[in-house]
Amino acid sequence: MIQVKDLHKGFGDVQVLKGITTTFEPGKTSLIIGQSGSGKTVFLKSLIGLHTPEEGTIAFDGRVNTKFTNEEKRQWRQEIGMVFQGSALFDSQTVEENVMFPLKMFTDQSQSEMLDRVNFVLNRVNLENSNYKLPAELSGGMQKRVAIARAIVMNPKYLFCDEPNSGLDPQTATVIDNLIQEITDEYKITTVINTHDMNSVMEIGEKILFLKNGIKAWEGTNEEIFKTDNEAVVGFVYSSNLFKKVRVAYLNETN
Ligand SMILES: Nc1ncnc2c1ncn2[C@@H]1O[C@H](COP(=O)(O)OP(=O)(O)OP(=O)(O)O)[C@@H](O)[C@H]1O
């Protein structure tokens, strides 16, 4: 579980996060949404320790990250997996080498132990028989699968994803969303995703945090987001005619 309390982060005179308090639970996929510039990336970077808050705390299963000793920080780094926009694979390395990288970096497993684990996670993301391919030989969706495999190879407690399905067609995006949700549930990972994709919100948003101008303007589940009267969230999520219609249809069906 990740507990965020009264998180403030700014740059110079500009205050970006203005006191965010929330909780992310294990086994749940939590999505951060909000307009461009609302602070989603700064928030995610704060969670992974790339920004230090001016005020407030982030606790990982009770451990406040700004109070970590060097050893605790090393340990915590091994507990987090990340999937970046654009997959961020090493272009000159094969799929197998990309996925094995964290194991080489953080463990002293033998080559055969590492290979077993790599094959296990590649199998889990349905990417068998691609070990020796280079990223350039893969489709965008396959590259995302490799990125997910690499992110979970260390069996993380926490998984952070920045726009995991950007640049993918809607069908592949849904497959990737569902894969992340299945893995989150299966391994009881605490997963936090930054997204602009309203389809993801509807499909996998077990918890949704809506940021507006650096504050938490709303939070709830994907079912609650259909029913909410919160003007800011309704105006943002249902800005397209299609989603307006989806909302009306959902409300008619469930009332
Ligand atoms: N390193 C930085 N230095 C100064 N200002 C920053 C820095 N990082 C972010 N900001 C500012 O913080 C605000 C929020 O940015 P952030 O990238 O978190 O928005 P976002 O919600 O992720 O937007 P988008 O959806 O477009 O990615 C912006 O006004 C941005 O200019």
The ligand as a Gaussian input file, in Angstrom:
#p B3LYP/6-31G(d) Opt

LIG

0 1
 N       11.148000      20.253000     -13.583000
 C       10.225000      21.214000     -13.649000
 N       10.557000      22.503000     -13.449000
 C        9.630000      23.484000     -13.496000
 N        8.318000      23.286000     -13.730000
 C        7.924000      22.024000     -13.938000
 C        8.839000      20.923000     -13.905000
 N        8.140000      19.780000     -14.136000
 C        6.863000      20.167000     -14.316000
 N        6.715000      21.498000     -14.193000
 C        5.454000      22.241000     -14.306000
 O        4.493000      21.604000     -13.512000
 C        3.214000      21.674000     -14.112000
 C        2.607000      20.294000     -14.183000
 O        3.349000      19.515000     -15.107000
 P        3.101000      17.966000     -15.340000
 O        4.137000      17.524000     -16.335000
 O        3.049000      17.240000     -14.055000
 O        1.658000      17.969000     -16.022000
 P        0.838000      16.730000     -16.581000
 O       -0.468000      16.734000     -15.875000
 O        1.643000      15.483000     -16.496000
 O        0.655000      17.151000     -18.092000
 P        0.590000      16.250000     -19.414000
 O       -0.749000      15.579000     -19.355000
 O        0.655000      17.247000     -20.514000
 O        1.740000      15.302000     -19.396000
 C        3.414000      22.327000     -15.468000
 O        3.040000      23.675000     -15.372000
 C        4.889000      22.194000     -15.719000
 O        5.385000      23.252000     -16.494000

